[in-house]
Structure formats: structure tokens, C-alpha cells
Amino acid sequence: MAAVQGAPGNKQWPARPGLQHQNSQGPAPSVTLNRTINLYPLTNYTFGTKEPLFEKDASVPARFQRMREEFSKIGMRRSVEGVLLVHEHGLPHVLLLQLGTAFFKLPGGELNPGEDEIEGLKRLLTETLGRQDGVKQEWLIEDTIGNWWRPNFEPPQYPYIPPHITKPKEHKRLFLVQLQDRALFAVPKNYKLVAAPLFELYDNAQGYGPIISSLSQSLCRFNFVYM
């Protein structure tokens, strides 16, 4: 383990701007210290179907080839995904899209060049799960869950930028989406929408991949209220 030169007691330890002022006045209140998220029963939600929603790329190699081509033109890919929570039997569940028998993903996708993250996620959620009866779906983006980085044109992603990487190929940001107490979702016919309990995701990268399986740890800072 590398030694930390700026350890407490060392004169090189950097003082955070405004720290002395905060200490003299007491800690500044923060709404993020006790974040409460309302979870509603899965039975409160209705799930219809709509036309299939296909991936832009026919295969994994094609996906990375397109990423390589776009990187040379517009730079790093930006993508966003939404974490939608419900509860069943008093246990938090994450809504996942299932394709086939063993592939799971969070709703979301790629942002357009220059597109705002929040507005882009709302657009992607509407494209993926938005209802088809003309009623506009309202999406409340509550908080950031995590940041993941793809250092190369390859599948591995990490919750940090490796020190030798100066130009990551993709930045993926996960957001918590506060669902309304009741809603109607339309699921593309080629997907199945499943509710996965947090205990099933925990430490299960083999079944869900590193990002989804880490949601239990990412969400543990929130206080859940079961409505």
C-alpha cells in the first residue's frame, strides 16, 4: 500500500477551502446526509407492451467498432442509465430489462452529442418504458448513484479511471429515478421487465455484471420508506 504523504499531522495535508469557517460556525446542514426515498409496491404499476426496441449494433464487436469510429469524430461516449426502485414483501427491488435468458440491463442508453444528462435520461426512459396512449410520462431524477468508466474499446468498465488512462472511451452515469405512486409502463416486446431484489444482486457479478451487482452497495446510503 502506498504511503499517504498528506496524512493527519503532516504539514502537507491540504486544508479544504472554507473548512475553518465551517468549524467555527458548526457543520453546514446538508440534505444529502439523510436522503429518504419512497418505495411503492410493485403491484401499484401496470406493464403493457409496445413495438420491439432493437440495439443499434448487431453484435458486441460491431458495438465497439462503432464506438471506435465515433470516438475519432466526437470523442468519449456518454451514456446514462436509470435505477427505478419498487418494493415487494417489504424488500427493495430494482426494475431491470431482460433480453433473452441471461442478459440484464438498466433502462437508458447513449446521449447525443452535447445533450444534457438529465434531459437525455428522460428521453431514453420515455423511449424505453414510456406509455403509448399519448399521456406524457413524468420522470423525477433524484440523485447520482455512480460513475463508471470504460478505459478501452472493450467490455470491462470500472468505477474509477485507471491511472494510466488519459482518454477514457466511455463515461456511464447512473441516476436514481423516484417513481410516482402509480404508473403505467410500456415494455418493448423483445424485452421482459423484471423486478430483482437487492439481495439477489448483491455480490452476483456473474449473473448481473459488475455494475448492476454493485447497486446494493451504491443504494445503501439511502433511507427507504415503504409506502
C-alpha positions as CSV (number, residue, x, y, z in Angstrom):
1,M,0.0,0.0,0.0
2,A,1.4,3.4,-1.0
3,A,2.2,5.8,1.9
4,V,-0.1,8.8,2.1
5,Q,2.1,11.9,2.4
6,G,-0.7,14.1,3.4
7,A,-1.7,12.1,6.5
8,P,-3.1,13.9,9.5
9,G,-0.4,15.7,11.4
10,N,1.7,16.2,8.3
11,K,2.1,19.8,7.3
12,Q,1.5,18.9,3.7
13,W,-2.1,17.9,4.5
14,P,-4.2,20.2,2.3
15,A,-6.8,22.4,4.1
16,R,-10.2,22.3,2.4
17,P,-11.4,25.8,1.4
18,G,-13.7,27.2,3.9
19,L,-13.0,24.5,6.4
20,Q,-12.0,26.8,9.2
21,H,-15.1,28.9,8.7
22,Q,-17.3,25.8,8.9
23,N,-15.6,24.6,12.1
24,S,-16.2,28.0,13.7
25,Q,-19.8,28.1,12.7
26,G,-20.6,24.4,13.2
27,P,-21.2,21.9,10.4
28,A,-23.2,23.1,7.5
29,P,-26.5,21.3,7.1
30,S,-26.8,19.1,4.1
31,V,-29.9,17.5,2.7
32,T,-27.7,14.6,1.4
33,L,-26.9,13.4,4.9
34,N,-30.3,11.7,5.3
35,R,-31.8,11.0,1.9
36,T,-35.2,9.4,2.0
37,I,-36.6,7.6,-1.0
38,N,-40.2,6.5,-1.2
39,L,-40.7,2.9,-2.5
40,Y,-44.1,1.8,-3.7
41,P,-45.4,-1.7,-4.1
42,L,-44.7,-3.4,-7.4
43,T,-48.5,-4.1,-7.7
44,N,-49.1,-0.4,-8.0
45,Y,-47.6,-0.4,-11.5
46,T,-49.1,-1.7,-14.7
47,F,-47.0,-3.0,-17.5
48,G,-48.1,-3.0,-21.1
49,T,-46.2,-3.8,-24.3
50,K,-45.1,-1.9,-27.4
51,E,-43.1,-2.5,-30.5
52,P,-39.6,-4.1,-30.1
53,L,-36.7,-1.8,-29.3
54,F,-33.6,-3.0,-31.0
55,E,-30.0,-2.2,-30.2
56,K,-28.1,0.0,-32.6
57,D,-25.5,-2.7,-33.1
58,A,-26.0,-6.3,-34.3
59,S,-23.2,-7.7,-32.1
60,V,-20.7,-6.8,-29.4
61,P,-17.8,-6.5,-31.9
62,A,-20.0,-4.2,-34.1
63,R,-20.7,-2.1,-31.0
64,F,-17.1,-1.5,-30.2
65,Q,-16.3,-0.8,-33.9
66,R,-18.9,1.9,-33.9
67,M,-17.6,3.3,-30.6
68,R,-14.1,3.4,-32.1
69,E,-15.3,5.2,-35.2
70,E,-17.4,7.7,-33.2
71,F,-14.5,8.3,-30.8
72,S,-12.3,9.6,-33.6
73,K,-15.0,12.1,-34.5
74,I,-16.8,13.2,-31.4
75,G,-14.7,11.8,-28.5
76,M,-15.7,9.9,-25.5
77,R,-19.2,8.3,-25.5
78,R,-21.5,9.5,-22.7
79,S,-24.3,7.2,-21.5
80,V,-26.8,7.4,-18.7
81,E,-29.0,4.7,-17.0
82,G,-31.9,5.0,-14.6
83,V,-32.3,3.0,-11.3
84,L,-36.0,2.5,-10.8
85,L,-37.0,1.0,-7.4
86,V,-40.1,-0.7,-6.1
87,H,-40.7,-2.9,-3.1
88,E,-42.3,-6.4,-2.8
89,H,-42.8,-8.1,0.6
90,G,-41.0,-5.1,2.2
91,L,-37.8,-5.7,0.2
92,P,-36.3,-3.2,-2.3
93,H,-36.4,-4.4,-5.9
94,V,-34.7,-2.9,-9.0
95,L,-36.5,-2.8,-12.3
96,L,-34.3,-4.4,-15.0
97,L,-34.8,-5.1,-18.7
98,Q,-34.1,-8.7,-19.5
99,L,-33.1,-9.7,-23.1
100,G,-33.0,-13.5,-23.7
101,T,-32.4,-15.7,-20.7
102,A,-29.3,-14.2,-19.1
103,F,-28.8,-10.6,-20.2
104,F,-30.0,-7.8,-17.9
105,K,-29.6,-4.1,-18.3
106,L,-30.8,-0.9,-16.7
107,P,-33.1,1.4,-18.8
108,G,-31.1,4.1,-20.5
109,G,-28.5,4.4,-23.3
110,E,-26.3,6.8,-25.2
111,L,-26.5,10.5,-25.1
112,N,-26.5,12.6,-28.2
113,P,-23.5,14.9,-28.7
114,G,-23.9,17.9,-26.3
115,E,-27.1,16.6,-24.8
116,D,-27.8,17.3,-21.1
117,E,-27.6,14.2,-18.9
118,I,-30.9,14.7,-17.1
119,E,-32.9,15.6,-20.2
120,G,-31.2,12.8,-22.1
121,L,-32.1,10.2,-19.5
122,K,-35.7,11.4,-19.5
123,R,-35.7,11.0,-23.3
124,L,-34.2,7.5,-23.1
125,L,-36.6,6.4,-20.3
126,T,-39.6,7.6,-22.4
127,E,-38.3,5.7,-25.5
128,T,-37.7,2.5,-23.4
129,L,-40.7,2.5,-21.0
130,G,-42.9,5.4,-21.9
131,R,-46.6,4.7,-22.4
132,Q,-48.2,4.6,-25.8
133,D,-51.6,6.3,-25.1
134,G,-50.4,9.8,-25.6
135,V,-50.1,10.6,-21.9
136,K,-46.7,12.2,-21.1
137,Q,-44.7,10.2,-18.6
138,E,-43.1,12.3,-15.9
139,W,-39.6,11.2,-14.7
140,L,-38.2,12.6,-11.5
141,I,-34.4,12.2,-11.4
142,E,-33.4,12.3,-7.7
143,D,-29.7,11.7,-7.3
144,T,-26.5,10.3,-8.8
145,I,-25.9,6.6,-8.0
146,G,-22.4,6.2,-9.5
147,N,-20.0,6.8,-12.3
148,W,-18.4,4.1,-14.4
149,W,-15.6,4.4,-17.0
150,R,-14.6,2.3,-20.0
151,P,-10.9,2.7,-20.5
152,N,-10.6,0.9,-23.8
153,F,-12.8,-0.4,-26.7
154,E,-13.5,-3.5,-24.7
155,P,-16.3,-4.7,-22.3
156,P,-14.6,-4.0,-18.9
157,Q,-15.8,-0.9,-17.0
158,Y,-14.6,0.4,-13.7
159,P,-15.9,2.8,-11.0
160,Y,-12.7,4.9,-11.5
161,I,-10.4,5.9,-14.3
162,P,-7.3,3.7,-14.2
163,P,-4.2,5.9,-13.6
164,H,-2.6,5.1,-17.0
165,I,-5.7,6.1,-19.0
166,T,-5.8,9.6,-20.2
167,K,-8.7,9.3,-22.7
168,P,-11.5,7.0,-21.5
169,K,-13.7,5.7,-24.2
170,E,-17.0,5.9,-22.3
171,H,-18.4,7.5,-19.2
172,K,-21.6,6.0,-17.8
173,R,-23.5,7.8,-15.1
174,L,-26.3,6.1,-13.1
175,F,-29.2,8.1,-11.7
176,L,-31.8,7.3,-9.1
177,V,-35.3,7.8,-10.5
178,Q,-38.1,8.4,-8.0
179,L,-41.2,6.7,-9.3
180,Q,-44.7,8.1,-8.8
181,D,-47.0,6.1,-6.5
182,R,-48.7,4.6,-9.6
183,A,-47.7,4.4,-13.2
184,L,-48.2,2.6,-16.5
185,F,-45.2,1.4,-18.4
186,A,-45.0,0.1,-21.9
187,V,-42.2,-2.5,-22.3
188,P,-40.8,-3.4,-25.8
189,K,-41.9,-6.8,-26.9
190,N,-38.4,-8.1,-27.2
191,Y,-37.7,-7.3,-23.6
192,K,-39.1,-8.5,-20.3
193,L,-39.2,-6.1,-17.4
194,V,-38.2,-7.9,-14.2
195,A,-38.0,-6.8,-10.5
196,A,-34.8,-8.1,-9.0
197,P,-34.4,-7.9,-5.2
198,L,-31.3,-6.2,-3.9
199,F,-30.2,-9.4,-2.0
200,E,-30.1,-11.3,-5.3
201,L,-28.0,-8.6,-7.0
202,Y,-25.5,-8.4,-4.1
203,D,-22.1,-9.9,-4.9
204,N,-23.6,-11.5,-8.0
205,A,-21.5,-10.1,-10.8
206,Q,-21.6,-13.5,-12.5
207,G,-25.3,-13.2,-13.0
208,Y,-25.8,-9.5,-13.5
209,G,-22.4,-7.9,-14.3
210,P,-20.3,-5.6,-12.1
211,I,-22.5,-2.5,-12.4
212,I,-25.9,-4.0,-11.6
213,S,-24.5,-6.3,-8.9
214,S,-22.9,-3.2,-7.1
215,L,-26.3,-1.4,-6.7
216,S,-26.8,-2.9,-3.3
217,Q,-23.7,-1.0,-2.0
218,S,-24.5,2.1,-4.0
219,L,-28.0,2.4,-2.7
220,C,-27.2,1.6,1.0
221,R,-26.7,5.3,1.8
222,F,-30.4,6.0,1.2
223,N,-33.2,5.5,3.7
224,F,-36.1,3.7,2.1
225,V,-39.7,4.3,3.2
226,Y,-42.2,1.6,2.2
227,M,-45.4,3.3,1.2
